[in-house]
Amino acid sequence: MVSGGAALLSLFMCFSSPAVYASDISIYQAAKYGTITLMLMLDTSGSMGDSSIATDYGLSSRCTISSDTASGGYSRDYCSVSASSASTTVKNQCTLNGSSYRCYTRVDRLKDGVFDLLNGNTSKSITALSDDKVIGLSTFSYNGDGNAGYIVVPARRLDATVNGITQRQTLLNAVSNLTANGGTPTAHAYADVGAYMMGTNTLPTYTATNLPIYFSYVSSNKTYYQSCKTYNSSYNGCSSWNSATQTSPLGNGGYTSTAACKVGSNSGTCYNFTGTLLGSNSYSGFPYSSVAWNSNQTAYTAPDSITSQLTSTSTTQCSGQGIYILTDGEPNNSGTSIAQPLMQNALGGSTSYGSALTCSGSLGGTYFQGGTSNAGWACIADFSQLLLNRNIDGSSSTVQKNPLGLSIKTAVVGFGAEFNGIPSYSTALSQQTNISNIDNATITSSYVADVKNAARWGVYGQGGWYLGANSSDVVNSVNSFINTLSTDIPPVTTGSATIPTDKLNPTAVQNYAYFSQFQPTPDKTYQLWQGNLKKYNVLNGYITDASGNSVVDSTGKIVTNTDLWTNSTSTSKAYGGVKGVLPLGANSSNTANRTLLIDRDSSGNTTGTTLNQIDVSYLNTTTDSARGYLLTLLGFAIDPNNLPASTSALISSGELRQIGAVMHSAPILLTSSGTITTNTDGSIGTSNRSDYALFGSTQGLLHVVDAITGTEKFAFVPNEMVTKQKNAFLQYQSTSGGTAALYYGVDAPWEVYSEYVPNADGSLTVGTGMGGATGKQMAYGGLRMGGRSYYALNLQNISSPSIAFHIDPGTSTTSKVWYNGSSTTYKELAFMGQSWSKPSIGWVRWNGSKRLVMFVGGGYDAGGTNGDGTFATDGSRTGYAGYEGTTYSQTNKIGAGMYMFDALTGQLLWWTGANATASNTTAGVQYTTAANMQYSVVSQIKTVDRNSDGLIDHLYFGDLGGQVWRVDLNNNAPAVSAFAKTPVRLLNLNNGQYSPRFYETPGFSTYNSSGTIFGVVSIGSGNLSSPLFDTASSSNSNYNNDAIYNIYDKDVARSDLYNYTTTTSGGTTSYSYSSSMNTHDLTLATSTASPTTSQLLPLTDTTRASNATIVAPYSTTGGWYYAFASSMIQDEKVLSAPLVINNDMYVTTFDGSKDGLSGTCGAGVKGNSFVTQFCMPYGQCSSSVYTSSSFINHTNIGAGIVAPSVGSTNSTGSTRTLVTASGNLSSNRKIYSTSLSLIPQRWYEASQ
């Protein structure tokens, strides 16, 4: 007979523990782009030629021009400068060749850049553009006439073939033949390229009706022909004719019908035309761009990649197009009277979309009303905005503004010394700040207004402004522009909901869920993903928004909703959640609205445990070289390397509003005060609460927000985030390391420990209460893949937080614990890996006195010299290795073991593991060697109190080497050296790289078999570092499916477990425990044929559907396991801690072979999560239970790696049920009662 009276609370506290997700970013699918279409518009004016050498390099105009041949086969002109006399400019920008430098012309450097772009250049680490890019070429001016630009090569995919030649090669051939001469008709060329992309033209058009084009007649047996010289104003008659000739023009076509007619005294045949007739304009490039004409020769044929978007909304959302303009000087030979008709025609004519092009120059104020009078800036500005489908003043439009209704961006590259001094465009800055940087730049050009307008053109054109001087600049600017063209694809927002534990009233569950959200962008080069945290209601087991609507659909996709923190302001409505109410900027007293705290002083040095507040005054009153980065966290969109000149300039800069992804740092609830009440049903309730939510983000901040309003109370920035990832403080689009070096910041799960004391009014507080009694509120946590540290914050006074201690692993000589302004070196910390383990806080009796302690696992080995990944020489993060690889077999022992610290001071008290030896241990620290504990421990440590005395007696955890451990702590030990027994390896499945990995904390519950109490340790395996990894059964038989393992711990309840023997020798007394254990080193049986107590037996779907015959009895086996099988081996993994309540165990798995969900352009989340129910302790249910409607049998709960929370179905929070955002478990769900009388009095998890 088996009973389970101890299962309820012992595992209930697991319900709200977040899953220890590993590098699960691989499940987020990159968007599948439509097409990137890019037209290169290159300046080939005379100033790009030989004269540019003297201008750019400061050389004499009399230098001798020589030539060489580039690897691409084209000739290049250069001046040679002796290395011994070369200036810094020459050394930096010219090419060293033997003992001299070769300084090339601008046009030849441009050619080098385009060749590198299209062919790649391994010596410069340049990768060629991929074949899927649609690239075309135009130049200005045509034939050096200074009047027009023209289309040289129409835009096609780079792998497209025309006449046996690829587009890539066609472009290279055209570029190699470029020559520099003539003027700079920039505005005219811009009009023609825009017209080409929109499928229009730049010539005037007329509607003709039976217009005579030619006339033929016979005289003296000879046929004569005349062509119309001028048409009448109605375009239905000819006003004058050219002289007659005997040369027939009829072969040229152009007529649509014939009719008898008479011209003068001659009767004959008129060849008439009905349709659209093109006029003429000497500044149009259309007549010279026959390669891009349509079949009627009346307009350009737009690229297929653009026209295909007109019939497909999805293609439009996934595609981008732009014009890349490279120029070296001021536009000329233009003006409003010339440029306006060209651009209006490109927009469909002056009576169509072109009517909006007034050449007002209103964009940005009066900028574009200045500059050289014949530049055409006012028209260029208007045209750039209409190409974007915006109003000419730059504002968004609710109506279509160009013939396509698409957005065509413009990027501008200033190529030459005239542009020196203007800072390049930065995606980290607002448009306003980029423009201000241009305004404030000091340059020496003779055409300051024109040069600055060129830069503004790129910023307002939304493609960017770039300074160019060499081939690498060309490549980098094109790639940056292409990245800009692809930023409009909306990512899928994903996340998971958490119902946190209530420390004030642990008997009830709050009816609120905190939803961590973020936007994966694996298709971009961003190192920072955006995030948010939102709050929702939990009603009858469903997660709903402020209006009672579902937050996600049945697939797990987040739908439009209004969370509880959204208020009436436009900013809050736009973002919702914490992001929408983030206090940014400064108030009227020039004080920052955000409370931002850091363990760093004003000179940039670490302060240990002292917190300083970052304020607006940091701009001028500190010498910290990183102050610009810190100021961006206050919400100022500034360039950290080009700081505003004054406080007023800082405050008036644009707003930077962002939060990093909230991926793995599940929010926890902090309650500073409240009153315990009694509900009408007799259950315990609360009122007058002061609640806060604490969570970390990948930006590198720990946030504490008001639980009612969502407004941030304060944010803590660990100083090490400045060193490792300060670029994460900038606009997320400006980061460029990609997912291989993704920023993780403060991404670990945290824990809170609270002690309450009574106030005179009957309320409870963590502060100072009656009689001077003081409570406690401490928050503990690490960084996960953001680093190796652990921090403890004292939040007793939430308005004045402080650092209690900081565990700072380094080398054996630099590893420290900071406390109270000083540090203590502990060489044991050098073996710690990344701080993944959620701290477990509880009491032990240490050296005869009760002591509050913190247990953490040794950490994660992410590669590099100390397990924290790889870094550049400046300390910035570059990537990860170690367990991030699927075939990793650890030998370095990084993170192997477990540590116990004083939870108030950070003092290291005791540690265990293979590294825990006498030589590796600091004097005064206790250690217990476990030779086989050689692999990273990353989960939270399960703590168990065996006798309800409030002290932790047992620790359970698994490692990444396929082992499961129990450590027994003797709180009545005769000496501190006997505090911990030698760890017991309960399960040994180690098999090198093929070992199952245990990332999650095990579940623990107790049962009674024929009067014998035993524990069941439940733990699931799965590679969270590579959740999509799988293998075919025939390819490698060493891999096995992941499983849920249930170990019968037959020793944990033994009365003689802590018996010891005493030995005295030479005046020294030592104590030893028996090593004889009933449960140790268990392995797996492949069948149930010959059961032994040293093996776990397999359970199948058939055997778990009935308990008529128990497969794994307590007395004859070591336990049981159930392997999750899917399409391939290890497709399905256990990536969350099991939940056990009232003899029911719920196991959540992730199956990467399933579809997941897909958003716009294919961006989405791979795989689905499922929940499977087992009956404990043997995993088998009665047939009636198994077939009941409330039984959960591999139920899909949504896309991605998600797990159910435990919520309530009533307003008092006294019931328990599984809650998912998708609501897929809500139908016929099982509801558990948790009144006070049901709380077990013997076995429970002591850390909660």
Secondary structure, 3 states (H helix, E strand, C coil): CEECCCHHHHHHHHHCCCCCCCCHHHHEECCCCCCEEEEEEEECCHHHCCHHHHHHHCCCCCCCEEEEECCCCCEEEEEEEEHHHCCHHHHHHCEEECCEEEEECHHHHHHHHHHHHHHCEHHHCECCCCCCCEEEEEEECHHHCCCCEEEEEEEEECCCEECCEEHHHHHHHHHHCCCCCCCCCHHHHHHHHHHHHHCCCCCCEEEEEEEEEEEEEEECCEEEEEEEEEECCCCCCEEEECCCECCCCHHHCCCCEEEEEEECCEEEEEEEEEEEEECCCCCCCHHHCHHHECCCCCCECCCHHHHHHHHCHHHHHHCEEEEEEEECCCCCCCCHHHHHHHHHHHCCCCCCHHHHCCCCCCCCCCHHHCCCCCCCHHHHHHHHHHHCCECCCCCECCCCCCCCCCCEEEEEEEECHHHCCCCCCCCCCCHHHHHHHHHCCCCCCCCHHHHHHHHHHHHHCEEEEEEECCHHHHHHHHHHHHHHHCCCCCCCCEEEEECCCCCCCCCCCCCEEEEEEEECCCCCCCCCCEEEEEEEEEECCEEECCCCCECECCCCCECCCCCCCCCCCHHHHHHCHHHHCCCCCECCCCCECCCEEECECCCCCECCCCCEEECCCHHHHCCCCCHHHHHHCCCECCCCCCCCCCHHHHHCCCECCCCECCCCCCCEEEEEEEEEEECCCCCEEEEEEEEEEEEECCCCCEEEEECCCCCEEEEEECHHHHHHHHHHHCCHHHCCCCHHHCCCCCCCCEEEEEECEECCCCCEECCECHHHCECEEEEEEECHHHCCCEEEEECCCCCCCEEEEEEECCCCCCCEEEECCEEEECHHHHHCCECCCCCEEEEEEECCEEEEEEEEECEECCCCCCCCCEECCCCCEEECCHHHCCCCCCCCCCCECEEEEECCCCCEEEEEECCCCCCCCCCCCEEEECCCCCCEECCCCEEEECCCCCECCEEEEECCCCEEEEEEECCCCCCHHHCECCCEEEEECCCHHHCCCCCCCCEEEEEEECCEEEEEEEEECCCCCCCCCCECCCCCCCCCCCEEEEEEECCCCCCCCCCEEEEEECCEEEEEECCCCCCCCEEECCCCCCCCCCEEEEECCCHHHCCCCCCCCCCCCCEEEEECCCCCECCEEECCCCEEECCEEEEEEEECCCCCEECHHHCEECCEEEEEEEECCCCCCCHHHHCCCCCCCCEEEEECCCCCEEECCCCCCCEEEEECCCCCCCCCCCCEECCHHHCCCCCECCCC
